Every structure is written in structure tokens, then in C-alpha cells.
Amino acid sequence: MTGSLLMRGLFVGLLAGLLAFTFAKVFGEPQVDRAIAFEEKLDQMKGEAPEPELVSREVQSTVGLLTGVLVYSASMGGLFALAFAYCLGRVGRIGPRGLSALLALGAFVAIIVVPELKYPANPPSVGDPDTIRERTKLFFLMLALSVAAMVIAVNFGRRLMLRHGAWTGTLVGAGLYLLIVCIGASVFPAVNEVPADFSATNLWDFRIAALGIQLVLWASLALMFGWLTERDFVRQGLLLAR
């Protein structure tokens, strides 16, 4: 069963990636173009020649963007399917669609929302190129902490559910997760390299678009994977039709 779920996850991940690419093309790329225009304007004011493009902007915004999104979405779809296979039958009486939605929500919070609250996405012209390695390391450390905190909180909450009920286990687990990530966020250094004259509107729109891409990806992944898996379970007689 795990093999079929994995293949389904990869397939659904690709479909979700196409939807995310469409959203990125419509809402994300205009913000990137504005950021690049700002960077070029700064270079002109400094009398510096623009850096030569290794890959043209047209390729970056089409084939490059599509390839990157599909590779990422297929990878997330495969990992999502493996997590689904592990959790199946271990999360109480919840159907495939409910489990899929629950897993996607947890992944979206732990992998996307919390790390980006501490280290939000920035357009290409924002940030010192000399510090990009350090900023990337901090982001992935925050991501690792968030995922570890989610695993700890879920396991602790499950144990409490057996003794004190679902409400207590859920609330205590959520509180434990928030406590761990808040402590981590307070310990990790802040990064603020946004130029003073960079458009706040453009920065806000870019970050909202970046979050929207992930929201489209995870929501469509959860809906399609849950629906296909539940239909397959009904066909195999593992689940009664609703």
C-alpha cells in the first residue's frame, strides 16, 4: 500500500505544482519584476553596470520557475504520502480526506508559516549577497526546529488524549508547539536587510504572494490526495461509501 500511496503523492504533487506555478506566474512574478527594476535603478544611481545574466529573465520566469516548482511539489507530495502512510490507523477514527487535511495543515504551519514568520521571503533585490549563506542557514535551522517541535507536540498530545481526552491533548500539544517555537524564535538572531527606500507595498505583496503559492500547493495537495485515496479505499472495500 505504501508504494501506491507514494506514487499517488508524486502524481498529485505534480498537479498541485501546476496550480502553484499558475498562481506564482500571475501574482508572484510581477513582484519579482518590480524588485529587479528597483535593483537596476540603484545600479544606475551608483553608476554601476548591471551584472550579466547567466540565465535570461524570460527563462527564469517560465521554464526555470516551472521546473523548480514541479521538483519541489513532487518532492513534497512524496514526503506527504509517506507521512500519510505512517499516520494511517494511528490517528483515531478519521477518514483519508480528514487525515490528508490534518497532515497538510500541520505541514503548512510547521514548514511554511512559522519559519517565514521569523525569516520571511524577500524579493531578489533585498538583502546583502554576502550574507545569503548565513540567512539561508538560519532559515533552515528555524524550519528544523519547527518540524521537530511539531513532532514532539503531536506525540505528547496523543499520549494526553488517551488519558485526558481529545480536547486536553490537542490544546496542550498546540501550546507545547507554540512554546518551543517562540523560545527558538527569540533565541535566533533577527535579520533585517531591507533597504530603507524599498517599497513597503512591493515587499508586502511579494511576501503575500510567496505565502499564497505555498497555500495553493498544500491545499490542492491535501484535497486531491484525500479524495483519490478515499475513492481507492472505497473501491477496495476498505471504507464504506459516503
C-alpha positions as CSV (number, residue, x, y, z in Angstrom):
1,M,0.0,0.0,0.0
2,T,2.8,2.4,0.8
3,G,4.1,2.1,-2.7
4,S,0.8,3.0,-4.3
5,L,0.4,5.9,-1.9
6,L,3.9,7.2,-2.7
7,M,3.1,7.1,-6.5
8,R,-0.2,8.9,-5.8
9,G,1.7,11.5,-3.8
10,L,4.2,12.2,-6.5
11,F,1.4,12.4,-9.1
12,V,-0.8,14.7,-7.0
13,G,2.3,16.7,-6.1
14,L,2.9,17.4,-9.8
15,L,-0.8,18.5,-10.3
16,A,-0.6,20.7,-7.2
17,G,2.7,22.1,-8.6
18,L,1.0,23.2,-11.8
19,L,-1.6,25.1,-9.8
20,A,1.1,26.7,-7.7
21,F,3.0,27.6,-10.8
22,T,0.0,29.3,-12.3
23,F,-0.5,31.3,-9.1
24,A,3.2,32.2,-9.0
25,K,3.1,33.4,-12.6
26,V,0.1,35.6,-12.1
27,F,0.8,37.0,-8.6
28,G,4.4,36.4,-7.8
29,E,6.3,37.3,-11.0
30,P,5.1,40.9,-11.2
31,Q,6.5,41.5,-7.8
32,V,9.9,40.0,-8.8
33,D,9.9,42.2,-11.9
34,R,9.3,45.3,-9.7
35,A,12.1,44.3,-7.4
36,I,14.5,43.7,-10.3
37,A,13.6,47.2,-11.6
38,F,14.4,48.7,-8.2
39,E,17.8,46.9,-8.2
40,E,18.6,48.2,-11.7
41,K,17.7,51.7,-10.7
42,L,20.0,51.5,-7.7
43,D,22.8,50.3,-10.0
44,Q,22.2,53.2,-12.4
45,M,22.3,55.7,-9.5
46,K,25.6,54.3,-8.4
47,G,27.0,54.3,-11.9
48,E,27.5,50.6,-11.9
49,A,26.8,48.4,-14.9
50,P,24.2,45.7,-14.3
51,E,25.5,42.2,-13.7
52,P,25.4,39.9,-16.7
53,E,22.5,37.4,-16.7
54,L,23.6,33.8,-16.6
55,V,20.0,32.8,-17.4
56,S,17.7,35.2,-19.1
57,R,14.8,36.6,-17.2
58,E,12.4,35.1,-19.7
59,V,13.7,31.6,-19.0
60,Q,13.7,32.2,-15.2
61,S,10.1,33.2,-15.2
62,T,8.9,30.4,-17.4
63,V,10.8,27.1,-17.8
64,G,13.0,27.8,-14.7
65,L,10.1,28.6,-12.5
66,L,8.0,25.7,-13.7
67,T,10.9,23.2,-13.2
68,G,11.7,24.5,-9.7
69,V,8.0,24.4,-8.6
70,L,7.4,20.9,-10.0
71,V,10.5,19.4,-8.5
72,Y,9.6,20.9,-5.1
73,S,5.9,20.0,-5.3
74,A,6.7,16.4,-6.4
75,S,9.1,16.0,-3.5
76,M,6.6,17.4,-1.0
77,G,3.9,15.1,-2.5
78,G,6.1,12.1,-2.0
79,L,7.0,13.0,1.6
80,F,3.4,13.8,2.3
81,A,2.3,10.3,1.1
82,L,4.9,8.6,3.3
83,A,3.7,10.6,6.3
84,F,0.1,9.7,5.4
85,A,1.0,6.0,5.2
86,Y,2.7,6.2,8.6
87,C,-0.2,8.0,10.3
88,L,-2.9,5.9,8.7
89,G,-4.7,4.0,11.5
90,R,-2.7,5.8,14.2
91,V,-4.8,9.0,14.5
92,G,-8.1,7.6,15.7
93,R,-11.2,7.1,13.5
94,I,-10.5,9.6,10.8
95,G,-11.0,9.1,7.1
96,P,-8.5,9.6,4.3
97,R,-9.8,13.0,3.5
98,G,-9.7,14.1,7.1
99,L,-6.2,12.7,7.7
100,S,-5.0,14.3,4.5
101,A,-6.3,17.7,5.5
102,L,-4.9,17.4,9.0
103,L,-1.4,16.4,7.7
104,A,-1.4,19.2,5.2
105,L,-2.4,21.8,7.8
106,G,0.3,20.6,10.2
107,A,2.9,20.7,7.4
108,F,1.8,24.1,6.2
109,V,2.2,25.5,9.7
110,A,5.5,23.8,10.6
111,I,7.3,24.0,7.2
112,I,5.9,27.3,5.9
113,V,4.1,29.6,8.3
114,V,6.3,29.5,11.4
115,P,9.7,29.7,9.6
116,E,8.5,32.5,7.4
117,L,7.2,34.5,10.3
118,K,10.8,34.6,11.7
119,Y,12.6,34.8,8.3
120,P,10.1,35.9,5.7
121,A,10.7,35.7,2.0
122,N,12.4,38.6,0.3
123,P,12.5,39.8,-3.4
124,P,15.7,39.4,-5.3
125,S,17.0,42.9,-4.7
126,V,16.6,42.7,-0.9
127,G,19.4,41.6,1.2
128,D,23.2,41.6,1.2
129,P,24.6,38.9,-1.2
130,D,27.5,38.4,1.2
131,T,25.1,37.2,4.0
132,I,22.9,34.9,1.9
133,R,24.6,31.8,3.2
134,E,24.1,32.8,6.8
135,R,20.5,33.8,6.2
136,T,19.8,30.5,4.5
137,K,21.3,28.6,7.4
138,L,19.2,30.5,9.9
139,F,16.0,29.8,7.9
140,F,16.7,26.1,7.7
141,L,17.6,25.9,11.4
142,M,14.2,27.6,12.2
143,L,12.5,25.1,9.9
144,A,14.2,22.1,11.5
145,L,13.2,23.4,15.0
146,S,9.6,24.0,13.9
147,V,9.3,20.4,12.4
148,A,10.9,18.9,15.5
149,A,8.6,20.9,17.8
150,M,5.6,19.7,15.8
151,V,6.6,16.0,16.1
152,I,7.2,16.4,19.8
153,A,3.9,18.2,20.4
154,V,1.9,15.7,18.4
155,N,3.4,12.7,20.2
156,F,2.9,14.4,23.6
157,G,-0.7,15.4,22.7
158,R,-1.5,11.9,21.6
159,R,-0.4,10.5,25.0
160,L,-2.5,13.0,26.8
161,M,-5.6,12.2,24.6
162,L,-5.5,8.6,25.9
163,R,-5.7,9.8,29.5
164,H,-7.5,13.1,29.5
165,G,-9.4,13.3,26.2
166,A,-9.1,14.9,22.8
167,W,-9.6,18.5,23.8
168,T,-7.0,18.4,26.5
169,G,-4.5,16.6,24.4
170,T,-5.0,18.9,21.4
171,L,-4.8,22.1,23.5
172,V,-1.7,21.1,25.4
173,G,0.0,19.8,22.3
174,A,-0.7,23.1,20.5
175,G,0.5,25.0,23.5
176,L,3.7,23.0,23.7
177,Y,4.4,23.6,20.0
178,L,3.9,27.3,20.4
179,L,6.2,27.4,23.4
180,I,9.1,25.6,21.7
181,V,8.9,27.7,18.5
182,C,8.5,31.0,20.4
183,I,11.6,30.2,22.5
184,G,13.5,29.3,19.4
185,A,12.4,32.4,17.6
186,S,13.5,34.6,20.5
187,V,17.0,32.9,20.6
188,F,17.7,33.0,16.8
189,P,19.1,36.4,15.6
190,A,16.9,38.7,13.6
191,V,17.7,39.6,10.0
192,N,16.6,42.9,8.6
193,E,18.4,43.9,5.4
194,V,15.5,45.6,3.6
195,P,16.7,48.9,2.0
196,A,15.1,52.0,3.6
197,D,13.8,53.2,0.2
198,F,12.4,49.9,-0.9
199,S,8.7,50.0,-1.5
200,A,6.9,48.6,1.6
201,T,3.9,47.8,-0.7
202,N,6.0,45.7,-3.0
203,L,7.7,43.9,-0.1
204,W,4.3,43.1,1.4
205,D,2.8,42.0,-1.9
206,F,5.8,39.7,-2.6
207,R,5.6,38.1,0.8
208,I,1.8,37.5,0.5
209,A,2.3,36.0,-3.0
210,A,5.1,33.7,-1.7
211,L,2.8,32.6,1.1
212,G,-0.1,32.2,-1.4
213,I,1.9,29.9,-3.6
214,Q,2.5,27.6,-0.7
215,L,-1.1,27.8,0.4
216,V,-2.3,26.8,-3.1
217,L,0.2,23.9,-3.2
218,W,-0.6,22.4,0.2
219,A,-4.4,22.9,-0.1
220,S,-4.6,21.4,-3.5
221,L,-2.3,18.5,-2.5
222,A,-4.5,17.7,0.6
223,L,-7.8,17.9,-1.3
224,M,-6.7,15.8,-4.3
225,F,-4.7,13.2,-2.3
226,G,-7.5,12.8,0.2
227,W,-10.2,12.4,-2.5
228,L,-8.2,10.0,-4.6
229,T,-7.2,7.9,-1.6
230,E,-10.7,7.7,-0.2
231,R,-12.1,6.7,-3.6
232,D,-9.5,4.0,-3.8
233,F,-10.3,2.7,-0.3
234,V,-14.0,2.5,-1.1
235,R,-13.2,0.6,-4.3
236,Q,-11.1,-1.9,-2.4
237,G,-13.8,-2.3,0.3
238,L,-11.5,-0.8,2.9
239,L,-14.0,2.0,3.5
240,L,-17.8,2.4,3.2
241,A,-19.0,4.8,0.6
242,R,-20.4,8.1,1.9
